[in-house]
């Protein structure tokens, strides 16, 4: 680990010098020269010069880097006031750090010996939502509360506030070292819609966003439908949510579709694909012309007979309709009940190639790198997995765990699994360590349906991926999302081949978190992975009269806490939140 240590030290010293001279730029922590990845394609290096002249709104605070808690859940966490009805949020007690020695014994004195090797931020399950999209399942809310959430129309404001939080961080919370990058582990969009992809890329790289589709002047969707199944914020309709204490907020919908601005991240960022990015509805095989026509058309189903809804939900929940045949039949049968909306070609589903092209578009490069991990080689090979250099002896691997055959659960095809094996083998031969990123967790990779684009190719589930990762000492961690829940799992393996699986909660459901991960050499034969959860920059307290961009982001959090069907268990246990995860050095 000597080379990785020297790189981290030199970057930290450079950042300290820049801080002392008041000349902190965005290039700190991203100046590593990236070399060809193990698959043979070259990943472009971040453009340090462009980052250095970025807008002041992107600049990190010019202050000496040191351990800190402010702005993280080590300082304070949003917590409810009262015990019934619509509960307001305020500043709550911090979550303390838990040391986990499941895989290796933590040794005394390591705090004085340790050296920071790398630090980065994980976003996951942002679910940037076009809430007026005709292909959404809102009408199933009676069967599944999360088929429609009252906070969804504010997803863009919430995501921008998360970007603002990262931009304000003073390096890594434990070591104070520079943050190297942000990785988003899938479900960046909600419904495989071009509108959502454009908004997501502008959230991450910066730009002006109008989170509206259809009628450019007005919201057209379930929240002004007059239907009591949904919260009607601007009217006196006594809907089901208002009966639970949800407020009337005049001007809410106009504010929700109003233009806002994202400063973009002040760090390089990388992208991993999720099922909601790849599949219409997050679970149907792509390319169906019926769904494509419905998406851009002028009809939207907003209500459904409960008996019919129960049948549809049963099939969706089990993933038993990968081609959407039953859903199509239902939608055709309900054509007369659909309401008219303004057609919009921007709502069209995007293909895997269009997803890559959008990331490679110079308009969305922001702080870099070009393509955000994806390259022209991915376009040519029709793949969405890649490697990238975190530091001299630390490699990042981004997987594509979605299944084009359909289903919200995932798996890997044989070609990708063999590529991963070669990557791990090369890393071990070069005495490198590896951090793997994917959307799905090991427990949600159980869908082994054949990929229609690769007939005859086997699909491999989470158990096989775990076995492969545990076969190489190079593996430090597998970082993922999908489950919308904080969960950290030790995976022991003989011969110092153990690693940690770090799953992080979403930013659509409460508690709406992201995670900072720091890799540290303890210089005693062990490595520690520090995980620190962060919330968005929006204040915990809300004001229903404050419909500014910041006020909406705060309301986004409070609505998500109060959403019917929300689960308090998504925060996980203390050992799944702020932690020190100890490993024997391979």
LOMITOR-368901 format. One record per residue (C-alpha): residue in one letter; x, y, z. Coordinates in steps of 0.001 Angstrom, whole numbers, plus 500000, padded with zeros to 6 digits. Layout:
aXYZ ...
# end
This chain:
x500000500000500000 x503036502325499884 x502171503945496546 x498580504671497496 x499758506150500804 x502201508502499129 x499562509730496680 x497054510429499442 x499669512261501504 x500791514462498625 x497214515420497762 x496442516223501398 x499582518401501659 x498656520236498449 x495130520885499687 x496461522185503003 x498782524570501136 x495926525849498975 x493749526330502046 x496460528281503804 x496861530601500826 x493117531008500320 x493391529391496886 x491375526187497360 x490136524911494021 x488015521979492992 x491005520046491751 x491990518914495228 x491804515162495458 x491204514584491735 x494649514959490270 x495352511245489917 x496412510279486401 x493996507596485324 x495475504786483306 x493771502217481004 x491224500075482839 x491445496324483124 x489013495882480277 x491342497628477850 x489476500944477439 x490878504212478709 x488959506220481286 x489561509960480810 x491169511891483644 x489262514746485282 x490039518151483746 x491765519863486645 x492038523173484845 x488342523393484066 x487478522530487656 x489805525214488962 x487939527976487122 x484476526715488017 x481798529017489337 x482224530193492907 x479017528348493835 x480966525135493225 x483971525982495361 x484620524013498540 x485072525984501775 x488569527465502103 x489442526165505536 x492059523803506973 x490934520213506734 x490485518325509993 x488019515874511560 x484552517374511998 x480919516462512614 x478938519541511563 x476777518958508498 x476746515202509061 x474547512876511091 x477379512838513652 x476249516367514488 x472470516209514242 x469714514241512510 x466197515296511522 x463780514048514174 x460006514382514646 x458182516576517137 x454999515279518714 x453616511762518601 x450565511810516339 x449167513308513162 x451377515185510725 x454633515447512673 x456952518399512145 x460701517833512032 x463441519550513970 x467038519039515064 x467434515642516676 x470257513800518461 x473260512673516452 x474003509105515478 x477220507993517130 x479922506038515363 x479990502276515929 x483237500300515610 x482618496922513973 x485179494192514397 x483170491410512754 x485970490702510261 x489096491873512100 x489952493002515610 x490411496772515946 x493823497456517494 x494591500080520106 x496382503212518985 x495280502990515351 x493847506511515484 x497345507955515899 x498849505716513206 x496287505794510437 x496795507307506975 x493947508354504712 x494003506484501410 x490818507695499711 x487461509282500480 x484292509562498401 x480518510088498638 x477809507634497644 x474448508853496346 x471854506195495644 x468216505923494541 x467708509628493903 x464610508725491862 x464402512067490087 x460707511907489166 x458610513311486340 x455444513147488438 x453153513935485488 x454415511015483383 x451518508896482006 x453301505582482623 x453414505853486404 x451577503452488769 x449975506067491021 x446566504411490674 x447923501453492704 x448334503556495851 x445428501743497511 x447395498500497162 x450902499868497806 x451524503164499569 x454822503734497746 x453124503535494338 x452706507271494887 x454406509406497541 x453307512939498510 x456914514208498380 x457690513045494838 x456950516343493106 x459875517869495049 x462488515245494128 x464554517671492053 x464680520300494796 x465703517579497269 x468467516267495012 x469864519767494427 x469977520302498189 x471983517081498542 x474482518424496000 x474699521614498058 x475467519569501164 x478359517772499477 x479737521058498148 x479792522415501698 x481623519447503249 x485105520271504524 x486717517111503222 x486186513714504798 x484642513821508308 x487075511448510049 x490431512122508427 x489844515576506979 x491345514357503704 x490014515650500370 x486937513985498934 x487885512358495622 x484522511857493893 x480795511129494167 x479388507810492928 x475665507443492359 x474641503784492551 x471584503708490339 x467907504557490123 x469047508042489268 x465768508414487375 x462392506947488278 x460705505877485082 x463332505573482309 x462129508931480933 x464227511435478953 x462831514301481022 x464117512680484196 x467528511878482688 x468004515502481645 x467048516747485123 x469345514232486852 x472365515194484741 x471763518899485409 x471382518249489136 x474775516540489189 x476744518748486778 x474911522043487155 x472263523968485282 x468753525362485297 x465967522806485623 x462241523163485165 x460816519971486730 x457698520110484602 x456459518256481524 x453347518460479393 x451741521876479769 x454654524322480200 x452592526605482429 x450614524267484638 x450881521031486608 x448719518209485206 x448688515179487432 x447140513384490357 x447665516241492843 x445141518543491191 x442839515734490074 x440365516190492923 x440780512490493740 x440861511745497467 x443404508962496907 x446116511645496647 x447106514704498684 x445541517771497024 x447798520493498483 x446259523574496843 x442584522850497490 x440151522280500337 x439382518733499182 x439309516521502276 x441550513853500765 x442913510856502620 x446230512528503399 x444607515662504825 x442602513403507094 x445985512260508452 x447003515871509103 x448672516868505829 x448395520616505333 x446850522770502665 x449673524787501073 x448543527474498642 x450813527676495623 x452501524319496257 x452054522875492759 x453088526082490989 x456249526126493107 x456905522423492490 x457140522900488693 x458969526236488818 x462497526575487466 x465323526028489940 x469088525998489673 x471673523383490621 x475247524560491211 x476439521078490242 x478873519052492293 x482301520482493040 x483760516966492758 x484146514549489867 x481205512178489778 x480606508697488425 x477394506930487498 x476107503387487988 x472893502235486340 x469793500917488169 x466617499131487136 x464554502353487123 x467111503840484727 x467044500879482344 x463474499596482424 x460105501327481926 x458370501309485283 x461573499910486762 x460607496357485866 x459486495896482251 x461674494779479363 x462497497872477281 x461546498581473680 x457791497992473801 x456070500473471420 x452867500462473475 x454617501832476559 x456599504305474446 x453429505685472865 x451640505909476206 x454608507759477728 x454519510624475218 x450777510631474653 x447866512661475967 x446129510153478235 x446885509245481855 x445182506739484159 x444697508155487669 x442196505833489314 x441496502116489192 x438949499732490631 x440495498128493734 x439833494575492527 x441641495215489251 x444391497067491103 x444956494128493448 x445570491793490496 x447970494227488820 x449892494854492030 x450231491131492777 x451948490586489432 x454171493643489753 x455243492701493265 x456238489208492185 x457908490396489003 x455712487930487165 x454964490103484132 x458389491066482702 x457000492035479293 x454137494004480830 x451491491978479005 x449007492011481886 x449587495709482529 x449053496550478845 x445800494593478787 x444626496443481895 x445541499873480482 x443745499129477233 x440650498077479163 x440712501345481154 x441108503661478138 x437779505419478766 x438725506216482372 x441968507928481399 x442183511687481762 x443511514045479125 x446960515582479634 x449272517531477339 x451369515186475158 x455148515561475488 x457810513854473361 x460324514594476129 x458763511859478245 x459895509137475851 x461868506222477316 x465605506300476672 x467639503367475405 x470859502091476972 x472804503804474161 x470994507097474790 x471797506812478492 x475493506515477674 x475365509305475078 x473709511658477551 x476494511052480078 x479102511631477363 x477466514886476208 x479898517779476922 x476929519810478171 x476775517480481179 x480481517063481926 x480438519498484860 x483496518825487042 x484240515674485033 x485279513181484090 x483881513113480552 x481251510363480506 x481248510032484314 x482860506623484032 x481266505612480734 x483307505812477537 x482996505457473774 x484206501901474355 x481010501221476322 x478943502573473419 x480779500373470938 x480529497246473111 x476947497984474262 x477973497621477923 x477324499726481021 x480122498492483309 x483622499918483689 x486595500493485987 x488095503777487137 x491170504760489093 x490508506000492639 x494200506182493581 x497440504465492591 x496642501144494254 x492862501463494595 x490510500610491732 x486790501342491429 x484547498878489562 x481035499862488461 x478696496989487541 x475452496837485577 x473218494590487680 x469970495276485797 x468365492548483705 x467095493608480251 x464745490649480381 x462643492549482921 x462105492495486722 x463082494941489466 x465629492483490877 x468970491963489179 x471802489668488137 x474947489635485986 x475418487980482620 x478272485520482150 x480309487976480049 x480184490616482766 x480927488113485530 x484002486848483655 x485096490469483061 x484760491115486805 x486816488001487535 x489593489163485184 x489528492617486770 x489877491204490291 x492606488801489218 x494605491604487593 x494166493823490650 x495433491073492935 x498421490400490704 x499231494139490786 x498745494234494585 x495855496659494235 x492650496883496222 x489164497130494732 x485863498756495701 x482893497437493720 x479756499500493041 x476383498253491829 x472738499157492159 x471407495858493486 x472428494271496764 x473588490684497036 x470158489696498387 x468249491385495534 x470178489721492706 x467841486756492314 x466371487425488882 x467992485008486448 x465812485684483410 x467587485482480080 x468757488735478505 x466882488883475162 x469913490626473631 x472156487660474556 x470135484483474044 x471654481461475703 x473858483462478084 x473465482463481736 x472607485022484400 x474315484902487800 x472815485921491132 x474099487555494282 x475447484345495807 x477776483808492861 x478915487441492938 x479638487157496676 x481653483987496095 x483670485665493368 x484392488817495382 x485358486683498377 x487877484753496270 x490251487710495985 x492148489553498705 x491885492674496551 x488204493188497455 x487608495728500229 x483920496575499823 x480806496195497707 x478802499469497797 x475182499440496600 x471586500642497122 x468205499476495709 x466719498366499040 x466246501996500244 x467642500876503610 x470916501312505491 x472471497900505920 x476134496916506373 x476950493222506068 x480261491472506797 x481251488761504334 x483950486576505900 x486147484423503706 x489303482417504484 x492786483744503829 x492206487462504518 x489626487560501725 x486831489087503792 x485027492264502693 x482128494529503674 x478876495062501792 x477674498640502352 x474057499338501361 x472716502864501739 x469202504288502070 x467561506154499180 x467001509870498683 x463331509474497797 x462117507823501018 x462850509064504519 x465510509261505978 x466846510587502618 x470569510009503140 x473869509776501301 x477074508273502676 x480698509387502921 x483152506475502829 x486800506832503859 x489495504192503307 x492266504265505918 x495472502274506464 x495913501657510198 x499580500574509775 x498977497552512006 x497947494978509416 x494380496303509167 x492392498713507017 x489384500674508264 x486431501827506196 x484708504773507878 x481084505400506847 x479334508668507708 x475770509444506677 x474741512915505515 x471397514606504893 x470669517336502374 x471602520943503152 x467960521914503734 x467081522887507326 x465296520324509457 x462561522785510344 x460056523716507648 x457830526690506972 x454738525987504877 x454879529572503604 x458440529176502366 x458193527913498792 x461704528909497817 x464065526265496456 x465489525687499951 x462061525689501563 x460829523050499116 x463861520860499854 x463084521029503572 x459442520208502882 x460563517283500716 x462141515701503784 x459183516392506095 x456623515072503616 x458693511908503170 x458746511324506923 x454960511636507107 x454161509731503906 x451579507001504533 x453327503644504529 x456784505105505242 x458988502705507212 x461051503757510217 x463270500684509728 x464971502199506655 x467457504008508903 x468861500599509855 x470497499773513169 x473315501890514672 x475854499500513165 x474457500237509687 x474906504017509915 x478037505798511098 x480680503133511462 x484291502072511438 x484542498776509555 x487814496963510222 x489450494546507758 x492683492579507763 x494934493944505051 x495133491468502193 
# end
